[in-house]
Structures are given as structure tokens and as C-alpha cells.
Amino acid sequence: MKLYDSARAPNPRRVRVFLAEKGITVPLEQVDLVALAHKTEAFTAINPIQRVPVLVLDDGAVIAESMAICRYFEALQPEPVLFGRGALEVGQIEMWNRWLELQLLLPISHVFRHSHPAMATREIPQVPAWAEANKPRIEDFLGIFDRALASRPFAAGDRYSVADITGMIAVDFMKPAKLAVPEACAHVRRWHAAVSARPSAGA
Ligand SMILES: N[C@@H](CCC(=O)N[C@@H](CS)C(=O)NCC(=O)O)C(=O)O
């Protein structure tokens, strides 16, 4: 088994943090995104979408998409549970994981990809107005997240979950996007400090 990874990219880190929480070690192979190694014929044969992370099993089976890879490992090794236990918890973790990806990580990534000069070779065309258009969406969602965190320790409830992994990595990705969590979002700041203090956050 091998995980195609890219050390500085947010989506592969979602898998690395997930694996660290599970205590699972998988050999990593770095894909140099700056050198456009993911655009080569060889990598495209593995993942036609040309993105990392990608997991390749010993029999050659391929699983791309960070959350698909995490679900594979959750099924292989359920403990510690990170996608929830029981219908309600599973549903609420899924809801928050999707919100944190679609309403936070994705808009932050649009800001980064459409404004950072280093992304000009990978985001074609770069549309600076699209970066600007996403900024208020990020702030709005952080307000919603802050209000939710006022009454619980973790993103989806009382238990640390995959939603916390997505959320932590989204907030960390704000720095290269030249964004910051507003001072007023005290609950987001408290939660981010707590999840970042876990040993898995260093993965
Ligand atoms: N939805 C995918 C997103 C994967 C993705 O966008 N990966 C980025 C790195 S974080 C990538 O490979 N980018 C290649 C590029 O920018 O050309 C997932 O969750 O795995």
C-alpha cells in the first residue's frame, strides 16, 4: 500500500492526521505539485483528476479523494471512531464535515488559488475577483461555526471527529491565503487551539 502525498497541501494532510489519530502508518510517496508531477502521464494514469491524495493498494486498486481514503481506513479499523457511531452522530458528523469542507475549506482554497502568484501555473485562469468574492463567505461561515462551538467542545459534538480534522486544516490554510479568524470568533479560536494541540496535528 502507498499513499501519494504532498507535504504542504491541505487535502493530503486530512488523511495524514486521520491516520495519526488511528495509529496507522502507511508509506508515503511525495508528489511535487510545484513541478506539476501530478500532471504527468504516469500520475494521470493513477488519478485522472490529477489531484492528491491517492491511495494505491498492493493489488493496484486505487482510492482517490481524501474522505474516500479516510472512510476506507475507518472501515478497516473502526477504533477510534472518527465518522461517528449510531445514526444521529454519523449524520451530524457528516453534516459538519461537509459544511467545513464546502463552506470553509473550499472558499479558502479559492482565495488562495485565485490570488497567490505561486498558483498561476496551476489555476488557469486565475480570477482575482473570485478570490475577493469568497472572502465574505468565509467570514459568514466562521460566525455560524463560532455559534455552534459555544455549546460544545468539538465541531460536531462531544467527540473529536473527522469534522475537526477538516476544520483545523481549513483554518490552518487561512494563513497562506492571507486570511485570519476574526477576533470575535472566540469559540473557533479556543477549539482550534485545542485540536491543534493533539499530537496528530503535526502529521
Ligand atoms: N476533493 C479532493 C481535493 C484534492 C485536491 O484538490 N488536492 C490538491 C492538493 S490540496 C491538489 O492535488 N492540487 C493539485 C493542483 O493544484 O493542481 C480531496 O478531498 O482529496
The ligand as a MOL file (V3000), in Angstrom:
LIG
                    3D

  0  0  0     0  0            999 V3000
M  V30 BEGIN CTAB
M  V30 COUNTS 20 19 0 0 0
M  V30 BEGIN ATOM
M  V30 1 N -11.6320 16.7620 -3.1040 0
M  V30 2 C -10.2500 16.3480 -3.1790 0
M  V30 3 C -9.3740 17.5690 -3.3930 0
M  V30 4 C -7.9550 17.1900 -3.7310 0
M  V30 5 C -7.1170 18.3990 -4.0610 0
M  V30 6 O -7.6100 19.4320 -4.5190 0
M  V30 7 N -5.8030 18.2640 -3.8310 0
M  V30 8 C -4.9060 19.3500 -4.1440 0
M  V30 9 C -3.8640 19.4710 -3.0430 0
M  V30 10 S -4.6180 20.0090 -1.5380 0
M  V30 11 C -4.1910 19.0720 -5.4500 0
M  V30 12 O -3.8860 17.9360 -5.7380 0
M  V30 13 N -3.9500 20.1120 -6.2290 0
M  V30 14 C -3.3120 19.9760 -7.4960 0
M  V30 15 C -3.2480 21.2950 -8.2120 0
M  V30 16 O -3.3750 22.3090 -7.5450 0
M  V30 17 O -3.0640 21.3000 -9.4060 0
M  V30 18 C -9.8500 15.5880 -1.8930 0
M  V30 19 O -10.5310 15.7620 -0.8750 0
M  V30 20 O -8.9030 14.8010 -1.9280 0
M  V30 END ATOM
M  V30 BEGIN BOND
M  V30 1 1 1 2
M  V30 2 1 2 3
M  V30 3 1 2 18
M  V30 4 1 3 4
M  V30 5 1 4 5
M  V30 6 2 5 6
M  V30 7 1 5 7
M  V30 8 1 7 8
M  V30 9 1 8 9
M  V30 10 1 8 11
M  V30 11 1 9 10
M  V30 12 2 11 12
M  V30 13 1 11 13
M  V30 14 1 13 14
M  V30 15 1 14 15
M  V30 16 2 15 16
M  V30 17 1 15 17
M  V30 18 2 18 19
M  V30 19 1 18 20
M  V30 END BOND
M  V30 END CTAB
M  END
